[in-house]
């Protein structure tokens, strides 16, 4: 039986490019190693990804009765979210556009004892 545990983070207030830098550090790692990596990262998105992993682990325990040591980060994708547009006053009464980009993060955890794990 293949069990995939999913969790999502939507409208994270950081650009997808910056969030992908942190996401690349933890892809394919065991949960303990991924959390250790995020604890020592000084990036803003490390805290949000840490909360997302803890949420997925709680989903695994509650819904599938899977132990934390048997889990690993199977897939982690960072997609573009909504772009909030704001204006900044400029010279001669003009304004310029500021784009506040957001990210949508999808996390899939796998169980190490599954048959499809390589």
N, C-alpha and C positions, 0 to 999 in steps of 0.2 A: 504494500500500500504506500503510495507516494503522498506525503503530507507536506503541503506548502502553507506556511504561516505568513499572512500578509498584514502590512500596516501602511498607512499613507499619511503624509504630511502635506497639507495644501496651504498655499499663500504664505510660504516662509519668506520673510522680508530680507532676502539677500539674492543677489543675481545668481542665475544657474551656473555661470562660469566659476564663481568663487565656491559655490557649494559642491560642484563636481570635483574640485581639488581635494576636498576632504573625503568625499565619497570614494574616490579612487584608492584611498589609503586602507579602507576596510573591506573592500570587495573580496569575497572568497575566504575570509578569515573566520575562525571560531569566535563565538560571542565574547568570551573572556578576553581574547586578544584584540578584538575590535574595540571593546570598551576601554581597554588599557590605552590603545592608540588614541582614542578620542579624549581621554582624560588628560593626556600630555600635549594635546594640540591646543594652540592658542588662537585658533580661528573661531569666528563668531558662530559658524554653522556647526561646529563640533558639539555644542550643547544641544542644539535641536536634533541632530542625528542620534545623540546619546539617548535622548528622551524617546525618540522613535524606536530605537532598538529595544529599550526597556518596555515599551508598549507592546511590541511584537512578542517579546518573551512572555509577558503577562498573558497575551492572547494564547500562546502555545500551552502555557500551564493550565489555563482555565478551560479552554475549548478542546484541547487534544491530549492533555495530561502528559506532556513531553517535558523532560528534564532540561534545564538550561545548558548543561554540559554536552548534550547531544545535538545542539543547534549550531548552525553556521550561516553566514550571510551568503545566500545563494545568488541573489540578484538585487542590485540597487541602482535605480535609474533616477536621474534628476532631469526634469522637464521644465520648460518655460511655463510660468504662470501668467497671471494678468499683469499688465503694465499700467501703473497709475501715472497719470500725466499731471504735472504741476508746472506753474509758470514762475519765472524769476525775473524781477524788474531789471531792465538794462538802461543804457543811456538813451536820451532823446525820447523818453516815454515808450520805448519798445519793451517787449518781453521775449524771453527765450524759453524754450520747452525743456523741462527736466523730466526724464523718464525714470520712474521708480519701479524697477523690475522685481518680480517675485518668482519663487520656485515652487514646483510641485515635486515631491519626493515619494517614490514608491519603493518599498522594501519587501523582499521575499526571503524568508528564512527556510532553510532545508534541514532535514534530520539526517545525521551522519549514518544511521543504520539502514537507510532506504536502499533499494536495489539500483535505482537510477543514479546514485551518487558515484562519481568517478574519482 
